[in-house]
Amino acid sequence: MRRIFFILILSYILYACMEKDNRKTDILSIPIKDCISEGIRKEDVFLNKLNASIIPLELTDSSILGDCYIVEDFNDKIIICDYQNVYAFHNVNGSFFSRVSHKGEGPEDYVGISDVSISSEEGSILILDNMGKKLNTYSINDGRLINSISNDTIASFQRLKDNKWLAYNSPLYSAEYDICIYDKQWKLLRGICERKGTAEHKGIIQISDFLHSNGEVYSYAKDTLYHISEKGDITPFLYIAKGELSVPDEIASDITQKRKRDNYIWGDQVCFSDEYCFLRYYYKRKIYFDIWNIHSKELCYRNIVQNPADKMGLPIKVGNETYFAWPKYVKNNTFYCITYSENEDKIEDNPIVLKFKISS
């Protein structure tokens, strides 16, 4: 899955089986605390390494997009979700292919889209509907319902390479495990992360998604990225070293202390390739956009947004036009963003998928 769904914001992700020591030295790390005082860094040497192209998404009566995100670049299609519907476009020229549009309360409908994925090699679309308590599978070709399974525990999921499923159990429901592996018919194979108690909170609970990078599955918990293998082995991969700027659980979980949260780094969103980590976070009531080389620990780029007029993300030049974007999906070390043209003649068009690689 390619996004994080917040009920609110609490650092509650697999706390039972991913506990860590803040003094980690045996995995890759990003020294964010040591560089937090550095200002904006936009060096042309790095920006000139971006090799980018765009895919304008076709605007039709059946494909009018608002706020949306990339689900997956799959075979010759790119799958987009706008929280109401799921769309397939051709990934070369962006021409519209199909739409899954079944929002409603009928037997073939979903009340809301909590999570979405490509569910098989043939490309059927699986939609998790937490409000309707079901998992619905639809055809990518014509949007019709293929099957529906009742569900009242799964909060998010990720397809594994062998068409098995990795799934989080919601912290709102009693469960023996936090993470389970299911077969392609959603029969439980095994639990891989035993739940030990309930997270303490005062009004703030987070349900987090899996991260997907270059075909591998990860989870971000307690400032650490963990790799999750197809067998269910959980291994620390990358540590975000915040030091004393890591928000304490008693502040993160208490809605009455949300102002104190601004003195810490919080709200992290991570997207990464084999070499670079794109990290978006909040600190001192500002939004930081960092790009780090995860092997050299070099801060390659930083944008800090503190005023409404400030540009968000990363300036990426394609032809004669510059787009401001930030990736949330990566495949084959290619980063994908959703962005919009600032050309007044194109302001009414659909969003644009922007792809880029970082040359060495």
TIZA-746261 format. One record per atom (N, C-alpha, C): x, y, z. Coordinates in steps of 0.02 Angstrom, whole numbers, padded with zeros to 5 digits, always signed. Atoms other than C-alpha are relative to their C-alpha. Layout:
<drenpas>
XYZ/...
</drenpas>
This chain:
<drenpas>
+00042-00058+00000/+00000+00000+00000/+00044+00061+00000/-00043-00057+00015/+00061+00171-00041/-00017+00061+00040/+00016-00059-00038/-00012+00286+00091/-00008-00019+00072/+00012+00014-00070/-00035+00302+00278/-00068+00028+00018/+00067-00021-00020/-00213+00310+00345/+00000+00014+00074/+00001-00018-00070/-00229+00404+00508/-00071+00007+00026/+00059-00018-00037/-00376+00395+00626/+00017+00065+00036/-00034-00061-00020/-00270+00524+00717/+00074-00017-00004/-00071+00015+00008/-00084+00511+00753/+00029-00024+00066/-00033+00030-00057/-00007+00393+00881/+00053-00047-00025/-00053+00044+00021/+00156+00300+00869/-00015-00071+00024/+00021+00069-00018/+00069+00129+00878/+00007-00043-00062/-00010+00046+00055/+00141+00006+00754/+00041-00058+00026/-00037+00061-00018/+00189-00169+00805/+00046+00009+00060/-00043-00014-00058/+00253-00108+00972/+00021-00063+00036/-00014+00061-00037/+00250-00286+01038/+00060-00038-00027/-00053+00043+00028/+00373-00366+00916/+00052+00039-00038/-00050-00040+00035/+00473-00220+00847/+00032+00050+00048/-00030-00045-00047/+00539-00142+01006/+00074+00009-00017/-00068-00013+00020/+00706-00058+00977/+00037+00040+00054/-00042-00040-00042/+00851+00023+01067/+00022+00061-00041/-00018-00061+00036/+00885+00204+01019/+00075+00005-00015/-00073-00003+00012/+01071+00165+01016/+00020-00047-00057/-00013+00047+00054/+01060+00058+00858/+00064+00020-00038/-00061-00013+00039/+01227+00042+00770/+00009-00052-00055/-00012+00056+00046/+01208-00119+00669/-00042+00004-00063/+00038-00008+00061/+01090-00053+00534/+00014+00069-00029/-00008-00066+00031/+01090+00092+00412/-00038+00052+00041/+00033-00052-00039/+01045+00256+00494/+00007+00068-00034/+00000-00069+00024/+01004+00436+00451/+00006+00046+00060/-00012-00042-00060/+01074+00565+00575/-00041+00065-00002/+00042-00058+00010/+00925+00682+00564/+00007+00051+00057/-00006-00046-00058/+00947+00754+00740/+00062+00044-00007/-00062-00038+00006/+01126+00807+00703/-00004+00055-00053/+00004-00049+00055/+01071+00904+00547/-00064+00041+00002/+00064-00034-00001/+00905+00975+00605/+00007+00076-00001/-00010-00073-00002/+00979+01149+00629/+00020+00028-00068/-00017-00025+00067/+01034+01159+00447/-00062+00027-00034/+00057-00031+00034/+00925+01270+00341/-00016-00034-00065/+00019+00026+00066/+00857+01248+00167/+00062-00017-00041/-00056+00021+00042/+00973+01153+00051/-00027-00022-00068/+00024+00015+00067/+00934+01156-00135/+00058+00008-00049/-00061-00005+00041/+01096+01120-00226/-00014-00024-00071/+00011+00017+00071/+01092+01120-00416/+00035-00065-00019/-00037+00061+00016/+01220+00979-00418/-00044-00061+00009/+00045+00057-00012/+01091+00861-00343/-00061+00004-00045/+00061-00007+00040/+00938+00931-00433/+00012-00018-00073/-00016+00017+00070/+01026+00908-00600/+00007-00075-00012/-00003+00073+00007/+01037+00721-00565/-00068-00032-00013/+00068+00027+00007/+00848+00702-00581/-00018-00008-00073/+00021+00014+00069/+00796+00619-00744/-00074-00016+00002/+00072+00004-00011/+00609+00647-00755/-00040-00002-00064/+00048+00000+00055/+00461+00616-00869/-00070+00004+00031/+00068-00006-00027/+00274+00643-00851/-00049-00043-00040/+00056+00035+00031/+00115+00546-00888/-00063+00040+00016/+00062-00036-00012/-00035+00663-00906/-00059-00049+00000/+00056+00047-00006/-00189+00567-00848/-00061+00028-00037/+00053-00023+00044/-00329+00578-00975/-00063+00019+00039/+00062-00024-00030/-00482+00678-00923/-00059-00019-00044/+00061+00019+00035/-00647+00598-00974/-00058+00006+00049/+00057-00002-00044/-00823+00594-00903/+00004-00053+00055/-00007+00054-00049/-00773+00434-00812/+00065+00004+00039/-00064-00004-00035/-00602+00492-00752/+00016+00072+00019/-00010-00067-00027/-00619+00659-00664/+00029-00008+00070/-00036+00013-00063/-00490+00655-00524/+00008+00063+00041/-00018-00052-00047/-00470+00761-00370/+00063-00020+00037/-00056+00023-00040/-00353+00724-00227/+00008-00075-00009/-00008+00071+00016/-00277+00554-00266/+00071-00023+00015/-00066+00028-00011/-00129+00438-00245/+00011-00060-00046/-00019+00057+00043/-00036+00303-00343/-00004-00064+00041/+00004+00066-00032/-00082+00126-00294/+00058-00044-00024/-00053+00044+00027/+00036+00034-00412/+00008+00012-00074/-00015+00005+00072/+00120+00034-00582/+00004-00074-00014/+00009+00073+00006/+00063-00138-00637/-00006-00019-00073/-00001+00020+00070/+00105-00219-00804/-00001+00063-00044/+00003-00059+00043/+00049-00088-00932/-00049+00052+00026/+00048-00046-00029/-00069+00005-00814/+00029+00035+00062/-00015-00033-00063/-00048+00133-00678/-00066+00010+00036/+00062+00001-00038/-00179+00119-00541/-00001+00060+00048/+00008-00062-00039/-00243+00278-00456/-00063-00006+00042/+00059-00002-00043/-00362+00298-00309/-00012+00072+00024/+00017-00068-00024/-00454+00460-00264/-00044-00004+00062/+00036+00011-00063/-00530+00390-00103/-00074-00015-00010/+00069+00017+00016/-00698+00367-00190/-00003-00056-00052/-00003+00048+00056/-00653+00266-00346/+00072-00021-00012/-00067+00023+00020/-00506+00168-00417/+00001-00001-00076/-00005-00009+00072/-00445+00203-00595/+00062-00036-00026/-00057+00028+00036/-00331+00117-00719/+00013+00042-00062/-00022-00037+00060/-00235+00218-00849/+00058-00038-00032/-00059+00029+00034/-00111+00158-00979/+00062+00038+00024/-00057-00033-00031/+00060+00192-00906/+00051+00030-00048/-00044-00032+00048/+00141+00252-01067/-00025+00070-00017/+00026-00065+00021/+00025+00392-01124/-00055+00028+00046/+00049-00025-00048/-00097+00406-00978/-00073-00004-00024/+00069+00006+00024/-00252+00361-01080/-00042-00041+00049/+00044+00033-00048/-00401+00307-00975/-00019-00070-00023/+00016+00069+00017/-00435+00120-00967/-00065-00024+00034/+00059+00026-00035/-00563+00079-00831/-00006+00034+00068/+00013-00028-00066/-00641+00129-00666/-00040-00049+00042/+00041+00035-00049/-00704+00040-00511/-00037+00053+00040/+00040-00052-00032/-00847+00147-00446/-00062-00032+00030/+00056+00035-00033/-00959+00058-00321/-00011+00027+00070/+00012-00028-00066/-00973+00178-00174/-00074-00001+00015/+00070+00006-00018/-01136+00141-00086/-00008-00050+00057/+00013+00047-00054/-01217+00021+00036/-00033-00064-00024/+00028+00061+00027/-01276-00117-00080/+00048-00058+00007/-00042+00060-00007/-01208-00296-00085/+00062+00001-00043/-00059-00003+00043/-01086-00254-00226/+00042+00063+00012/-00030-00065-00012/-01033-00087-00151/+00051-00002+00056/-00041-00014-00059/-00905-00019-00029/-00024+00067+00030/+00020-00062-00034/-00951+00114+00100/+00056+00051-00006/-00058-00043+00008/-00775+00185+00092/+00061-00042-00017/-00062+00035+00018/-00600+00140+00030/+00051+00012+00055/-00050-00005-00053/-00485+00105+00177/+00069-00019-00025/-00063+00020+00030/-00350+00020+00074/-00016-00032-00067/+00012+00028+00066/-00329-00043-00104/+00065-00029-00027/-00059+00032+00030/-00211-00157-00200/-00020-00039-00062/+00009+00049+00053/-00191-00259-00357/+00002-00069+00032/+00008+00060-00040/-00247-00430-00299/+00023-00064-00035/-00023+00062+00032/-00178-00554-00427/+00042+00018-00061/-00040-00011+00060/-00066-00577-00578/-00043+00026-00057/+00044-00024+00053/-00218-00543-00686/-00020+00072+00010/+00011-00071-00011/-00239-00374-00604/-00069+00018+00026/+00061-00020-00032/-00404-00381-00512/+00016+00047+00058/-00012-00052-00049/-00425-00241-00385/-00035-00018+00065/+00027+00015-00065/-00449-00276-00200/-00008+00064+00040/+00015-00059-00040/-00533-00143-00093/-00019-00021+00070/+00017+00011-00070/-00534-00147+00096/-00048+00055+00022/+00053-00046-00023/-00693-00067+00165/-00010-00012+00075/+00005+00010-00072/-00673-00049+00353/-00068+00020+00027/+00066-00021-00023/-00838+00043+00374/-00053-00051-00017/+00046+00052+00021/-00931-00090+00277/+00019-00069+00024/-00026+00062-00027/-00826-00227+00359/+00004-00055-00053/-00007+00051+00051/-00782-00318+00199/+00060+00014-00045/-00052-00003+00051/-00648-00353+00068/-00033-00017-00066/+00032+00011+00065/-00713-00334-00110/+00052-00003-00055/-00044+00007+00058/-00625-00391-00268/-00040+00018-00063/+00033-00023+00061/-00669-00305-00433/+00045-00013-00061/-00037+00009+00063/-00618-00334-00614/+00032+00066-00020/-00033-00060+00025/-00490-00211-00680/-00025+00019-00069/+00022-00012+00069/-00567-00227-00853/-00067+00038-00004/+00065-00032+00005/-00748-00177-00821/-00028+00023+00067/+00022-00026-00064/-00760-00137-00635/-00052-00042+00036/+00052+00040-00032/-00883-00276-00594/+00028-00036+00061/-00020+00037-00061/-00881-00363-00424/+00014-00073-00017/-00017+00070+00009/-00793-00532-00426/-00019-00040+00062/+00021+00032-00062/-00814-00580-00243/+00006+00049+00058/+00000-00041-00060/-00838-00510-00069/+00009-00045+00061/-00014+00038-00060/-00771-00572+00099/-00013+00045+00061/+00012-00038-00061/-00830-00515+00271/+00065+00010+00038/-00061-00016-00037/-00695-00430+00376/-00016+00052+00054/+00008-00051-00052/-00698-00340+00543/+00063+00010+00042/-00063-00007-00038/-00516-00350+00600/+00057+00031-00040/-00057-00023+00040/-00397-00310+00456/-00003+00075-00011/-00003-00073+00007/-00342-00128+00452/+00035+00022-00063/-00035-00015+00063/-00224-00131+00302/+00036-00063-00023/-00030+00061+00027/-00137-00256+00189/+00051+00016-00054/-00048-00005+00055/+00000-00285+00062/+00008-00068-00033/-00009+00063+00036/+00014-00417-00074/+00073-00019+00001/-00067+00027+00004/+00168-00527-00065/+00012-00028-00071/-00018+00020+00068/+00260-00591-00219/-00035-00064-00022/+00030+00065+00017/+00182-00765-00211/-00077+00002+00005/+00072-00010-00003/+00004-00693-00207/-00030-00017+00068/+00025+00001-00068/-00009-00716-00020/-00010+00073+00023/+00015-00066-00026/-00064-00569+00087/+00030+00009+00069/-00024-00021-00065/+00017-00480+00233/-00051+00050+00026/+00053-00044-00024/-00111-00393+00345/+00011+00020+00072/+00003-00025-00069/-00116-00284+00501/-00069-00013+00029/+00062+00001-00036/-00249-00319+00628/-00009+00066+00037/+00014-00065-00029/-00331-00161+00691/+00012+00000+00076/-00007-00005-00073/-00281-00104+00867/-00067+00012+00035/+00066-00012-00029/-00466-00065+00892/-00037-00065+00016/+00033+00064-00011/-00509-00251+00895/+00048-00048+00035/-00040+00051-00033/-00450-00396+01001/+00027-00049-00050/-00031+00046+00047/-00327-00505+00907/+00061-00032+00034/-00057+00034-00028/-00193-00633+00949/+00065+00026-00029/-00060-00024+00035/-00070-00561+00821/-00013+00070-00029/+00003-00065+00033/-00032-00387+00754/+00004-00009-00076/-00008+00013+00071/+00021-00456+00583/-00014-00073-00014/+00014+00069+00021/-00042-00611+00494/+00013-00008-00075/-00008+00017+00070/-00008-00697+00328/-00059-00043-00021/+00058+00036+00027/-00155-00757+00223/+00017-00027-00070/-00009+00022+00069/-00165-00859+00063/-00043+00044-00046/+00033-00044+00047/-00240-00785-00095/-00076-00002+00004/+00072+00002-00013/-00416-00840-00042/-00017+00029+00069/+00007-00032-00065/-00390-00749+00125/-00015-00051+00055/+00000+00047-00055/-00375-00906+00229/+00064+00011+00041/-00057-00014-00044/-00262-00877+00379/+00051-00055-00003/-00055+00048+00000/-00093-00962+00362/+00036+00000+00067/-00033-00004-00065/-00005-00898+00518/+00005+00073+00022/-00015-00065-00029/+00022-00751+00634/+00075+00006+00007/-00073-00009-00004/+00197-00676+00636/+00021+00051+00051/-00018-00051-00049/+00189-00542+00768/-00052-00001+00056/+00048+00010-00053/+00105-00586+00931/-00015+00065+00035/+00021-00060-00035/+00006-00448+01014/+00007-00011+00075/-00012+00005-00072/+00056-00416+01194/-00028+00062+00035/+00030-00056-00035/-00066-00299+01274/-00030+00050-00048/+00033-00053+00038/-00151-00141+01215/+00038+00065+00009/-00035-00064-00004/-00070+00026+01174/-00039+00049+00043/+00031-00052-00040/-00104+00160+01303/-00007+00063-00041/+00011-00063+00036/-00181+00317+01229/-00055+00040+00033/+00051-00045-00024/-00287+00466+01271/-00029+00038-00060/+00037-00032+00055/-00388+00498+01115/+00035-00002-00067/-00036+00000+00063/-00256+00471+00979/+00023-00070-00016/-00019+00067+00022/-00238+00307+00885/+00018+00002-00074/-00021+00004+00069/-00145+00275+00723/-00009-00071-00027/-00002+00063+00037/-00179+00136+00600/+00046+00010-00059/-00051-00014+00050/-00028+00123+00488/+00000-00053-00055/-00002+00043+00058/+00001+00048+00317/+00070-00030-00008/-00064+00025+00020/+00139-00060+00249/+00031+00046-00052/-00036-00036+00052/+00272+00020+00140/+00024-00051-00052/-00018+00045+00055/+00317-00054-00029/+00054+00035-00040/-00055-00031+00037/+00485-00019-00111/+00036-00053-00041/-00035+00045+00046/+00559-00106-00263/-00021-00073+00009/+00026+00067-00004/+00447-00257-00239/+00005-00032+00069/-00007+00027-00068/+00488-00281-00054/-00047+00037+00048/+00047-00027-00048/+00377-00251+00097/+00036+00023+00064/-00030-00029-00060/+00423-00141+00246/-00054+00027+00046/+00043-00036-00048/+00346-00066+00401/+00043+00051+00035/-00036-00053-00035/+00395+00096+00487/-00029+00006+00071/+00023+00000-00069/+00385+00087+00677/+00056+00024+00046/-00049-00023-00049/+00473+00179+00818/+00064+00025-00032/-00057-00032+00035/+00587+00278+00699/+00043-00050-00039/-00039+00052+00034/+00644+00116+00614/-00041-00030-00057/+00029+00038+00055/+00606+00040+00444/+00019-00073+00008/-00011+00071-00005/+00586-00148+00455/-00019-00034-00066/+00016+00041+00059/+00593-00268+00308/-00038-00061+00023/+00040+00059-00016/+00462-00406+00311/+00004-00047-00059/-00010+00048+00054/+00504-00560+00208/-00065-00037-00014/+00059+00039+00019/+00379-00673+00120/-00014-00055+00051/+00010+00050-00052/+00406-00798+00261/-00021+00031+00066/+00020-00034-00061/+00365-00667+00390/+00056+00020+00046/-00057-00022-00040/+00541-00632+00453/+00003+00076+00001/-00001-00073-00007/+00555-00454+00520/+00071+00021+00019/-00070-00020-00008/+00726-00370+00504/+00007+00076-00004/-00010-00073+00005/+00776-00189+00544/+00044+00017-00060/-00035-00020+00061/+00835-00099+00387/+00030+00069+00005/-00023-00069-00001/+00850+00088+00419/-00027+00035+00062/+00018-00035-00061/+00849+00192+00578/+00003+00075-00011/+00001-00073+00002/+00797+00376+00582/+00020+00025+00068/-00029-00017-00065/+00908+00442+00722/-00021+00071+00020/+00027-00065-00023/+00807+00581+00805/+00025+00020+00069/-00023-00016-00067/+00886+00570+00978/-00057+00024+00044/+00050-00027-00046/+00792+00675+01105/-00057+00036-00037/+00053-00030+00039/+00686+00746+00962/-00054-00050-00020/+00051+00051+00012/+00589+00582+00948/-00057+00012+00049/+00056-00019-00043/+00416+00619+01016/-00016-00056+00049/+00015+00051-00050/+00381+00527+01180/-00071-00027-00009/+00065+00031+00009/+00235+00405+01178/-00054+00035+00041/+00051-00031-00042/+00147+00495+01321/-00025+00067-00029/+00022-00061+00034/+00141+00654+01215/-00035-00018-00065/+00029+00019+00065/+00105+00569+01049/-00071-00028+00008/+00064+00034-00010/-00043+00475+01124/-00053+00042+00035/+00045-00041-00040/-00123+00618+01220/-00020+00062-00039/+00023-00055+00042/-00230+00738+01120/+00004+00068+00036/-00004-00063-00038/-00222+00868+01261/+00071+00028-00001/-00069-00023+00001/-00032+00880+01236/+00026+00013-00071/-00022-00006+00070/-00031+00908+01048/+00045+00060-00013/-00045-00057+00010/+00053+01078+01065/+00072-00017+00019/-00068+00021-00018/+00202+00997+01151/+00033-00040-00055/-00025+00041+00054/+00219+00884+01000/+00043+00041-00049/-00036-00043+00048/+00284+01033+00898/+00074+00007+00017/-00071-00004-00019/+00448+01026+00996/+00038-00063-00020/-00031+00063+00021/+00483+00854+00922/-00011-00010-00075/+00011+00021+00070/+00498+00775+00750/-00057-00051+00000/+00057+00045+00000/+00333+00691+00709/-00033+00001-00070/+00037+00003+00064/+00215+00644+00566/+00042-00024-00058/-00047+00022+00052/+00353+00555+00469/-00036-00037-00057/+00020+00039+00059/+00317+00494+00292/+00064-00018-00038/-00063+00025+00028/+00452+00387+00211/-00012-00032-00067/-00001+00033+00065/+00484+00338+00030/+00074-00009-00018/-00072+00012+00008/+00650+00257-00018/+00014-00050-00055/-00026+00047+00050/+00750+00167-00150/+00060-00035+00030/-00059+00033-00025/+00910+00066-00137/+00052+00048+00027/-00052-00048-00019/+01011+00225-00113/-00026+00062+00036/+00025-00064-00027/+00899+00372-00066/-00063-00010+00041/+00059-00001-00042/+00771+00405+00069/-00031+00070-00003/+00039-00062+00000/+00638+00540+00047/-00040+00001+00065/+00029-00003-00066/+00581+00595+00219/-00037+00067+00009/+00041-00059-00013/+00438+00717+00253/-00023-00003+00073/+00018+00001-00071/+00403+00769+00433/-00014+00071+00025/+00015-00065-00032/+00348+00909+00551/+00049+00011+00057/-00042-00020-00057/+00460+01004+00672/-00007+00075+00009/+00006-00071-00017/+00434+01171+00759/-00052+00035-00045/+00056-00027+00039/+00270+01198+00662/+00021+00016-00072/-00022-00005+00069/+00362+01183+00496/-00002-00069-00031/-00002+00063+00036/+00357+01048+00362/+00068-00007-00033/-00066+00013+00028/+00526+00974+00315/-00006-00052-00056/-00007+00048+00055/+00562+00887+00150/+00074-00015-00009/-00071+00019+00003/+00729+00795+00161/+00011-00057-00050/-00023+00057+00040/+00821+00683+00038/+00070-00019+00027/-00062+00025-00029/+00960+00576+00114/+00028-00056-00042/-00034+00059+00025/+01088+00460+00040/+00009-00047+00059/+00002+00043-00059/+01062+00312+00155/+00065-00037+00013/-00064+00033-00010/+01237+00242+00130/+00054+00048+00024/-00050-00050-00021/+01343+00400+00144/-00025+00043+00058/+00032-00041-00052/+01221+00480+00270/+00002+00074-00017/-00002-00069+00023/+01228+00639+00166/-00070+00028-00009/+00062-00036+00014/+01085+00764+00170/+00008+00034-00068/-00008-00023+00069/+01066+00795-00017/-00045+00059-00016/+00049-00052+00017/+00915+00911-00015/-00044+00012+00061/+00049-00016-00052/+00805+01001+00110/-00041+00061-00020/+00046-00056+00009/+00653+01112+00086/-00039+00006+00065/+00037-00012-00062/+00569+01191+00237/-00059+00047-00016/+00061-00039+00015/+00390+01254+00220/-00030+00026+00065/+00029-00030-00061/+00325+01376+00350/-00053+00052-00015/+00051-00049+00019/+00214+01496+00252/-00044-00028-00056/+00045+00027+00052/+00062+01462+00140/+00026+00010-00071/-00025-00014+00067/+00153+01538-00009/+00060-00043-00019/-00059+00041+00014/+00303+01420+00006/-00019-00060-00043/+00010+00058+00043/+00319+01284-00125/+00015-00064+00039/-00009+00064-00035/+00299+01106-00058/+00043-00047-00041/-00035+00055+00033/+00417+00964-00098/+00063+00020-00037/-00061-00002+00039/+00548+00957-00234/-00014+00030-00069/+00009-00026+00068/+00565+01062-00393/+00031-00048-00051/-00024+00048+00050/+00579+00942-00541/-00015+00028-00069/+00008-00029+00066/+00608+01006-00717/-00011-00053-00053/+00015+00043+00057/+00530+00919-00866/-00011+00045-00060/+00005-00046+00056/+00559+01009-01030/+00008+00071+00024/-00003-00070-00020/+00522+01193-01004/-00041+00015+00062/+00044-00011-00057/+00408+01167-00855/+00030-00031+00063/-00023+00025-00064/+00452+01146-00671/-00060-00019+00043/+00054+00026-00042/+00340+01040-00560/+00026-00006+00071/-00017+00010-00070/+00340+01038-00371/-00037-00062+00025/+00030+00065-00016/+00310+00861-00308/+00041-00035+00054/-00034+00041-00050/+00357+00731-00178/-00024-00072-00008/+00020+00069+00016/+00360+00543-00207/-00030-00037+00060/+00028+00044-00051/+00255+00416-00111/+00000-00073-00024/+00000+00068+00028/+00285+00263-00221/+00065-00008-00039/-00062+00012+00036/+00443+00184-00293/+00000-00071-00027/-00005+00065+00032/+00471+00041-00414/+00061+00000-00045/-00061+00004+00039/+00635-00015-00493/+00043+00063+00007/-00038-00060-00016/+00720+00134-00409/-00024+00062-00038/+00033-00058+00031/+00602+00251-00502/-00052+00026+00049/+00047-00031-00046/+00507+00373-00393/-00059+00028-00039/+00062-00023+00031/+00326+00418-00433/-00033+00053+00044/+00036-00053-00036/+00231+00576-00386/-00065+00016-00036/+00059-00032+00029/+00060+00650-00413/+00011+00075+00005/-00011-00072+00000/+00074+00832-00464/-00049+00032-00049/+00045-00038+00043/-00015+00967-00562/+00040+00052-00040/-00032-00051+00040/+00032+01086-00700/-00019+00069+00027/+00014-00069-00020/+00048+01270-00653/-00014+00044-00060/+00018-00035+00061/+00014+01317-00833/-00074+00017+00001/+00070-00021-00004/-00148+01418-00835/-00044-00034-00052/+00039+00034+00051/-00203+01332-00995/-00016-00072+00018/+00010+00070-00019/-00193+01162-00908/-00028-00008+00071/+00020+00000-00070/-00262+01209-00737/-00061-00044+00012/+00061+00040-00008/-00426+01115-00768/+00012-00074-00016/-00015+00069+00018/-00339+00955-00822/+00005-00046+00061/-00012+00048-00053/-00320+00796-00721/+00071+00008+00028/-00069+00001-00026/-00167+00772-00609/+00047-00034-00049/-00053+00029+00041/-00003+00717-00686/+00040-00049+00043/-00048+00045-00032/+00102+00566-00640/+00070+00019-00024/-00070-00018+00016/+00284+00621-00632/+00045-00055+00025/-00047+00053-00017/+00420+00487-00633/+00071+00027-00006/-00069-00021+00007/+00604+00514-00600/+00047-00051+00032/-00055+00036-00029/+00766+00424-00566/+00054+00049+00019/-00057-00041-00020/+00920+00494-00481/+00063-00032-00026/-00061+00028+00031/+01076+00469-00584/+00058+00003+00049/-00058+00003-00045/+01241+00427-00501/+00050+00055-00018/
</drenpas>
